[in-house]
Amino acid sequence: MAISSMRNLEGPEKAAIIMLALGDEHGSPLWQMLDDEEVREISQIMSHIGQVQSEAVEKILHEFVSKLASTGSVVGSFEGTERLLRSMLDEERVANIMDEIRGPAGRTMWDKLGNVNESVLASFLKNEYPQTVAVVMTKVKPDHAARVLAALPEDFAQEVIMRMLRMEAVQKDILDKVESTLRTEFMNNLARTNRRDAHEMIAEIFNNFDRQTETRFLTSLEERNRESAERIRALMFTFEDLGKLDPGSVQTLLRNFDKGKLALALKGASDGLRDLFFSNMSERAGKILREDMEAMGPVRLSEVDEAQMSMVALAKDLAAKGEILIADGNGDDELVY
């Protein structure tokens, strides 16, 4: 197939021709700035575009340069900036820069503070001078200031309130100094600490192991780093943790779970967990389930693990949607996934 200058071309076809015309040396920086979907689309067109007449190439390049010259501008975005940085810097530096750029949403420092959780902000401010905190409280919205003050130690909060009552117009150099301190000592650190904890990531990976692999990896990790192994074990949500569900959550889980896998999942459950599920079924449904489990006879451990992992995954999804509540051993707090 040959493309002449007379044919009407779509945008992706024009992009493919431009990339072909630029070649390896000049086109390489542009390839690095494209996302995976763009690379796939352009590559697919390039692979079957065939011969492109020189008139067509010249027309497309002229059109491209003319449009760029006429607009006199380019469009910037988070995604485009990140791709550009990745072509020049290592992954860790790019991640740090983008975290700081994104930060909590807001145009000014005070907007950004308004989007920081009050407990996190109070934890930082309690180590500052009361006068500094008073300045901050006058710059954020009243409802947010109220939540932050309530989260501060009471004596300290009272001192901040007294400073606010006596406060006159804040001089610009003082305001700039407070803003600079917040930016360098708090916001930048917040962006870094908001990155996902490695132990949480590993715990989620371990949740997807079968039982034997999970035991093998945890045992090996305990020999090398007992503290990390204990943290990961505490973060993991296992099949037996379903025993912490309240009756309503158990019933919701049963309604949504694949009935064909239920007998298999409970086949390897503890007596206590089995009793919890049976107690939340009708007598007839429980009788049928027991009969199904007995009729199975011996089953492969791998099949039981797979069914139990499916139920755990479903429980996490339902918890994320707010349809069930997963509580910790103390019964006080939710485990949020």
C-alpha positions as CSV (number, residue, x, y, z in Angstrom):
1,M,0.0,0.0,0.0
2,A,1.3,3.4,-1.0
3,I,0.1,6.7,0.5
4,S,0.0,9.7,-1.8
5,S,-0.4,13.4,-0.9
6,M,-4.1,13.3,-2.0
7,R,-5.4,10.9,0.7
8,N,-7.1,12.2,3.8
9,L,-5.2,10.9,6.8
10,E,-6.2,10.5,10.5
11,G,-4.2,11.9,13.4
12,P,-2.5,8.6,14.4
13,E,-1.5,8.0,10.7
14,K,0.1,11.4,10.5
15,A,1.9,10.8,13.8
16,A,3.2,7.5,12.5
17,I,4.5,9.1,9.3
18,I,6.2,11.9,11.3
19,M,8.0,9.3,13.5
20,L,9.1,7.3,10.4
21,A,10.5,10.5,8.9
22,L,12.4,11.5,12.0
23,G,14.1,8.1,12.3
24,D,15.9,6.6,15.2
25,E,18.1,9.4,16.2
26,H,15.6,12.3,16.2
27,G,12.6,10.3,17.0
28,S,13.9,8.6,20.1
29,P,13.2,11.5,22.5
30,L,9.6,11.6,21.3
31,W,9.1,7.9,21.7
32,Q,10.1,8.2,25.4
33,M,7.4,10.9,26.0
34,L,4.6,8.7,24.7
35,D,2.5,6.5,27.0
36,D,2.1,2.7,26.3
37,E,-1.2,3.1,24.5
38,E,0.2,5.8,22.2
39,V,3.3,3.6,21.4
40,R,1.1,0.6,20.6
41,E,-1.3,2.6,18.3
42,I,1.5,4.3,16.4
43,S,3.6,1.2,16.1
44,Q,0.7,-0.8,14.8
45,I,0.1,1.8,12.0
46,M,3.8,2.0,11.2
47,S,4.0,-1.8,10.8
48,H,1.5,-1.9,7.9
49,I,1.5,1.6,6.5
50,G,3.6,0.6,3.5
51,Q,5.2,3.2,1.2
52,V,4.6,6.9,1.8
53,Q,5.2,9.2,-1.1
54,S,7.5,12.1,-0.5
55,E,4.7,14.6,-1.3
56,A,2.6,13.1,1.5
57,V,5.5,13.3,4.0
58,E,6.2,16.9,3.0
59,K,2.6,17.9,3.3
60,I,2.2,16.4,6.8
61,L,5.4,18.0,8.1
62,H,4.4,21.3,6.7
63,E,1.0,21.0,8.4
64,F,2.6,20.1,11.7
65,V,5.0,23.0,11.7
66,S,2.3,25.5,10.6
67,K,0.0,24.4,13.4
68,L,2.7,24.7,16.0
69,A,3.7,28.1,14.7
70,S,0.2,29.4,14.5
71,T,-0.7,28.4,18.1
72,G,2.5,29.7,19.5
73,S,1.9,27.5,22.6
74,V,2.1,24.0,24.0
75,V,0.0,22.2,26.5
76,G,1.4,21.0,29.8
77,S,0.0,18.3,32.1
78,F,1.1,16.1,35.0
79,E,1.3,13.1,32.7
80,G,3.4,15.0,30.0
81,T,5.7,16.4,32.7
82,E,6.2,13.0,34.2
83,R,7.1,11.4,30.9
84,L,9.5,14.2,30.1
85,L,11.3,13.9,33.5
86,R,11.5,10.1,33.1
87,S,13.5,10.6,29.9
88,M,16.1,12.6,31.7
89,L,16.1,11.5,35.4
90,D,16.2,8.3,37.4
91,E,12.9,6.8,38.7
92,E,13.4,7.7,42.3
93,R,14.1,11.4,41.6
94,V,11.1,11.6,39.2
95,A,8.8,10.0,41.9
96,N,10.0,12.5,44.6
97,I,9.6,15.5,42.3
98,M,6.1,14.4,41.1
99,D,5.0,13.7,44.6
100,E,6.0,17.2,45.7
101,I,4.4,18.7,42.6
102,R,1.1,16.9,43.1
103,G,1.0,17.3,46.9
104,P,-2.4,17.8,48.5
105,A,-4.6,19.6,46.0
106,G,-4.6,23.4,46.2
107,R,-3.3,26.5,44.5
108,T,-1.6,28.1,47.5
109,M,0.1,26.8,50.6
110,W,-3.0,27.6,52.7
111,D,-5.2,25.7,50.2
112,K,-2.9,22.7,50.4
113,L,-3.0,22.8,54.2
114,G,-6.8,22.8,54.0
115,N,-6.7,19.4,52.3
116,V,-4.3,17.8,54.9
117,N,-6.0,15.5,57.4
118,E,-6.4,17.4,60.7
119,S,-4.7,14.7,62.8
120,V,-1.6,14.8,60.5
121,L,-1.5,18.6,60.6
122,A,-2.0,18.7,64.4
123,S,0.8,16.2,64.9
124,F,3.2,18.5,63.1
125,L,1.9,21.8,64.6
126,K,2.1,20.7,68.2
127,N,5.9,20.9,68.0
128,E,5.8,24.5,66.7
129,Y,5.5,27.8,68.6
130,P,1.9,28.7,69.6
131,Q,2.3,32.0,67.7
132,T,3.2,30.1,64.5
133,V,0.2,27.8,64.9
134,A,-2.0,30.9,65.6
135,V,-0.9,32.3,62.2
136,V,-1.7,29.1,60.5
137,M,-5.1,28.8,62.1
138,T,-6.1,32.3,60.8
139,K,-5.1,31.3,57.3
140,V,-7.1,28.0,56.9
141,K,-10.8,27.7,56.7
142,P,-12.7,27.9,60.1
143,D,-14.1,24.4,59.9
144,H,-10.7,22.9,59.3
145,A,-9.1,25.1,62.0
146,A,-11.7,23.8,64.4
147,R,-10.8,20.2,63.7
148,V,-7.1,20.8,64.0
149,L,-7.5,22.7,67.4
150,A,-9.6,19.8,68.7
151,A,-6.8,17.4,67.8
152,L,-4.1,19.4,69.6
153,P,-3.3,18.9,73.3
154,E,-5.9,21.0,75.2
155,D,-3.4,23.3,77.0
156,F,-1.5,24.0,73.8
157,A,-4.8,24.7,71.9
158,Q,-5.9,27.1,74.5
159,E,-2.6,29.0,74.3
160,V,-3.0,29.1,70.5
161,I,-6.5,30.6,70.9
162,M,-5.2,33.3,73.3
163,R,-2.5,34.2,70.7
164,M,-5.2,34.4,68.0
165,L,-7.3,36.7,70.2
166,R,-4.3,39.1,70.7
167,M,-3.1,38.9,67.1
168,E,-3.1,42.0,65.0
169,A,-2.3,42.2,61.3
170,V,0.5,39.7,60.5
171,Q,3.4,41.3,58.7
172,K,4.2,40.0,55.3
173,D,7.8,38.9,56.2
174,I,6.5,36.8,59.1
175,L,3.8,35.3,56.9
176,D,6.4,34.4,54.3
177,K,8.6,32.8,56.9
178,V,5.8,30.7,58.3
179,E,4.8,29.7,54.7
180,S,8.4,28.8,53.9
181,T,8.8,26.7,57.0
182,L,5.6,24.8,56.3
183,R,6.7,24.1,52.7
184,T,10.2,22.9,53.5
185,E,9.6,21.1,56.8
186,F,6.0,19.8,56.4
187,M,4.6,19.6,52.9
188,N,7.7,18.1,51.3
189,N,8.0,15.5,54.0
190,L,4.2,14.8,53.7
191,A,4.6,14.1,50.0
192,R,7.4,11.6,50.7
193,T,5.6,9.9,53.6
194,N,2.4,9.6,51.5
195,R,4.1,7.1,49.2
196,R,2.9,3.6,49.8
197,D,4.7,1.7,52.6
198,A,6.7,-1.2,51.3
199,H,5.4,-3.5,54.1
200,E,1.8,-2.9,52.9
201,M,2.8,-3.7,49.3
202,I,4.5,-6.9,50.3
203,A,1.6,-7.9,52.6
204,E,-0.8,-7.6,49.6
205,I,1.6,-9.7,47.5
206,F,1.8,-12.4,50.2
207,N,-2.0,-12.4,50.5
208,N,-2.1,-13.7,46.9
209,F,0.3,-16.7,47.7
210,D,-1.0,-20.1,48.3
211,R,-0.7,-21.3,51.8
212,Q,2.6,-23.3,51.3
213,T,4.3,-20.5,49.4
214,E,3.2,-17.9,52.0
215,T,4.6,-20.0,54.8
216,R,7.8,-20.5,53.0
217,F,8.4,-16.9,52.3
218,L,7.4,-15.7,55.8
219,T,9.6,-18.2,57.4
220,S,12.6,-17.2,55.3
221,L,11.9,-13.5,55.9
222,E,11.7,-14.1,59.7
223,E,15.3,-15.6,59.6
224,R,16.6,-12.5,57.8
225,N,14.5,-9.7,59.3
226,R,12.1,-10.7,62.1
227,E,10.7,-7.2,62.6
228,S,9.7,-6.8,59.0
229,A,8.2,-10.3,58.9
230,E,6.0,-9.4,62.0
231,R,4.9,-6.1,60.4
232,I,3.9,-7.9,57.2
233,R,2.1,-10.7,59.0
234,A,0.1,-8.0,61.0
235,L,-0.9,-6.2,57.8
236,M,-1.9,-9.4,56.0
237,F,-5.6,-10.2,55.8
238,T,-6.2,-13.9,55.7
239,F,-9.1,-16.2,55.4
240,E,-9.3,-16.8,59.1
241,D,-9.6,-13.0,59.6
242,L,-13.1,-13.4,58.1
243,G,-14.0,-14.6,61.6
244,K,-14.0,-10.9,62.7
245,L,-17.0,-10.1,60.5
246,D,-20.2,-9.1,62.1
247,P,-23.3,-11.2,61.2
248,G,-24.6,-8.6,58.7
249,S,-21.3,-8.6,56.9
250,V,-21.1,-12.4,56.8
251,Q,-24.6,-12.5,55.2
252,T,-23.6,-9.9,52.6
253,L,-20.5,-11.9,51.8
254,L,-22.5,-15.1,51.4
255,R,-24.9,-13.4,49.1
256,N,-22.2,-12.2,46.8
257,F,-19.8,-15.2,46.9
258,D,-19.8,-17.9,44.2
259,K,-22.0,-20.7,45.7
260,G,-20.0,-23.3,43.8
261,K,-16.8,-22.3,45.7
262,L,-18.3,-22.0,49.1
263,A,-18.2,-25.6,50.2
264,L,-14.6,-25.8,48.9
265,A,-13.6,-22.7,50.9
266,L,-15.1,-23.9,54.1
267,K,-13.7,-27.4,53.7
268,G,-10.3,-26.1,55.0
269,A,-11.7,-23.6,57.5
270,S,-11.4,-23.9,61.3
271,D,-14.5,-25.1,63.3
272,G,-15.1,-21.6,64.6
273,L,-15.1,-20.0,61.2
274,R,-17.4,-22.7,59.9
275,D,-19.8,-22.2,62.7
276,L,-19.9,-18.4,62.0
277,F,-20.9,-19.0,58.4
278,F,-23.4,-21.8,59.2
279,S,-25.0,-19.6,61.9
280,N,-25.7,-16.9,59.3
281,M,-27.5,-19.3,56.9
282,S,-30.9,-20.7,56.9
283,E,-31.2,-24.2,58.4
284,R,-32.0,-25.6,54.9
285,A,-29.0,-23.8,53.3
286,G,-26.7,-25.0,56.0
287,K,-27.8,-28.6,55.7
288,I,-27.3,-28.5,51.9
289,L,-23.8,-27.0,52.4
290,R,-22.8,-29.6,54.9
291,E,-23.9,-32.4,52.6
292,D,-21.9,-30.8,49.7
293,M,-18.8,-30.7,51.9
294,E,-19.2,-34.4,52.9
295,A,-19.8,-35.5,49.4
296,M,-16.6,-33.9,48.2
297,G,-14.3,-36.3,50.1
298,P,-10.6,-35.4,50.1
299,V,-9.8,-32.3,48.1
300,R,-6.5,-30.7,46.9
301,L,-5.1,-28.1,49.3
302,S,-4.4,-25.9,46.3
303,E,-8.0,-25.9,45.3
304,V,-9.1,-25.0,48.9
305,D,-6.5,-22.1,48.9
306,E,-7.8,-20.8,45.6
307,A,-11.4,-20.7,46.9
308,Q,-10.4,-19.1,50.1
309,M,-8.4,-16.4,48.4
310,S,-11.4,-15.6,46.2
311,M,-13.5,-15.1,49.3
312,V,-10.9,-12.9,50.9
313,A,-10.6,-10.8,47.7
314,L,-14.4,-10.4,47.6
315,A,-14.4,-9.3,51.3
316,K,-11.8,-6.6,50.6
317,D,-13.8,-5.4,47.6
318,L,-17.0,-5.2,49.6
319,A,-15.2,-3.4,52.4
320,A,-13.8,-0.9,50.0
321,K,-17.3,-0.2,48.7
322,G,-18.6,0.2,52.3
323,E,-20.9,-2.8,52.0
324,I,-19.3,-4.7,54.8
325,L,-17.2,-3.8,57.9
326,I,-13.9,-5.5,58.7
327,A,-12.9,-4.8,62.3
328,D,-9.7,-5.5,64.1
329,G,-9.3,-7.8,67.1
330,N,-10.2,-5.0,69.5
331,G,-13.4,-4.3,67.7
332,D,-12.6,-0.6,67.8
333,D,-11.2,0.3,64.4
334,E,-11.8,-0.6,60.8
335,L,-9.2,-2.2,58.7
336,V,-9.2,-0.1,55.5
337,Y,-8.1,-1.6,52.2
